[in-house]
Amino acid sequence: MEEQILADGCRNGEGAARRELYDRFAGRLMAVCMRYAGDRATAEDLLHDAFLKIYGAFDKFSYRGSGSLRAWMERITVNVALEWLRTRNRRGFTELDEGRVAATVAEPEPTSSEMASVPREVLMRFIAELPDGYRAVFNLYCIEEYSHREIAQMLGINEKSSSSQLFRARTLLARRIRDYLKTH
């Protein structure tokens, strides 16, 4: 089914269209949720919440060509994940590092050939194991390609904190990758 027809079917509440939408995009959106949640059970909850939000928001979707449906759904999913992170932060479950002085020494980033020798699943596990704040900033900056200003607004932190958390995330990832390469 073409994206525009699929979107129209979902907008009209057609069960077959909603099933196809889920079947077609659940895997990709689950990967987005895993990048932010860090564990499968939480990611599944986020995916469920994202699809509920998606199904309820089709009146706001406008088709803009091939890929626009996927991009729109990914944006909603990222927003659901960010809201989850903000809620956790308000409840005191996680703390977004507000730029405290770090004793972290920059780790040289692995070369592209070193990166190519690390399996994707291993890299994703390393990202999932980052502290919540580091993982969120890393995903938003490196994968979603937001600026530090945009990230700061999304997470309710200042730009320097976003930059600091990205630096620390990259340093931790570089260290984990170097350790992995030494043993594999």
N, C-alpha and C positions, 0 to 999 in steps of 0.2 A: 504494500500500500504506500503510495506517495506521501511524503511528509505533510503536505497541505491537506490532503484528504484525511489523513490520520488525525491531524490537529482538529479539523472540522468535526470529525466523528467524536473525538473526546469532548469537544466543546458542547456537543449535543447530548453527551452522557451515554453514548453507545458503548455497551459492555465489550463488544468485539474489538472496537478501536482501543479502548483502555487496556485490554489484554495484550494486544499487539504492541502498543506503546511500551508497556512494561517488559514484554519479552524482548523487544528490540533494544531498549536502553538501560535495563536494570543492571547489567554487568558493568557498563561504563560508569553509571552513577554510583554503583557500589564501590568502585575503585576510588572515586572522588571521596566518598564517605570514609573509606579506610584511611586515606591520606590524612584526614583531619581527626578521626576518632582514635586510631591506633589499635583498636581491638575489634574483632569481628562482631561481637554481640552489640556493641554500641553502634557500629557502622550499620548493622541491619536495622536498628531502631531509627537511625537518621535517614536511611533509605526509605523506610516506611513513611516517616514524617514528610520527607521530600515529595514522595508520590502523592500523598494526600494534598499537599500544598499545590503541586502541579495540576492535579485534576481539578482543584477548585479555582485555578487561576487562568483557565484557558480563555476566558473572556478578555484577558489582557494581552494575549499572545497575538502577534501579527506576523504572518509569514513574510520573510524577506529573502527567500531563496534557499537553495540547498544548504543544509547544515544549520539553519537558523533555529529550528526546533530543538536540536541537540544543544546548541549554545544556550538557548533560553532555559532549558531544563538543567543544564550544568550550573548556570548562574543561580537558579533557585536552590539547588542542592548545596552549593557552597554557602549561600546565605543561611540555610537551615543549620549547617554545621557550625557556622560562626555564631549563630544565636545560641546553640548548645554550649559552645565554649564560653560565651559571655555569661550564660546562666550558671555554669559551673564555677566561674570566677566569682560571681556575686554570692554564691552559696559557700564559698571558701574551699571548694574541692581542689582548685588549681590556682596557681598564681602566675600571672603574666609578669615576667621580670621587667621592672620599670627602670632599667638602665643602671642598676647597681654596679659598682666597680667590679670588674671581673679579674680573676687571677689567670684568665685564659690566655694562653700564648697561641698566636696564630699557627695553625698547622698548614703546611703547604698543600694546596689542593692537588688531588691526583690528576695525572695526565689523562688525555682522552683514551689512550691505549690501555692504561690501568683500569679506567672506568669500564671499558668494553669487556674486560676479563671478569668483572663482578656480575653475577647473574641478577636479573631484574628483581626477582623475588627477594634476594638478599638486600638489595638497595632499598626496596620498599619496607622491609623489616627494620632496617636501620632508621629510616624516616619515621616509621611508626613508633619506635622506641625513644624518639626525642621527647623532651618535656613538652607539655601541651602548647605553651606559648611559643617556643622555638619552632615546633612543628607547624603551627598555624602561620607564623610569619614566613617560614621557609616555603610552604605551599603557596601562599598568596603572592610572594615575590617571585620565586623561581618557576613556578608552574602556571599560576594564573596571570602572572606578569602585571601585578598592581604596583604602584609606586609606594614608597614609604609613607607619603602623605595620605594616600588612600587607605593603606593598611592601618595607620594610626587612627583614622576616623572610624574604620570598621570595628576595630578592637577596643577603642576607647583608651588608647595609650598615646604617648607623644612620639614624634617621628624618630627621635634619637633612640628611644626604646625599641622601635621597630628595627632600626639599623643594627643596634646592639644584639638583639635576639637573632637576627639573620647571621651576623658574624659568628655568634656562639654556635648556632645550628650548623653552619658550614664547618666550623672547627671540629665539632663533635663528629660530624659525618666523615670528614677527612681522616680523623684519627681512627674511626671504626673501619673505614675502607683500607687504610694502611695496615692495621692489625689483621684484617681479613686476608689481604694479599701476602702477608708474611707467612701465614699458615696454610694457604691454598695454592 
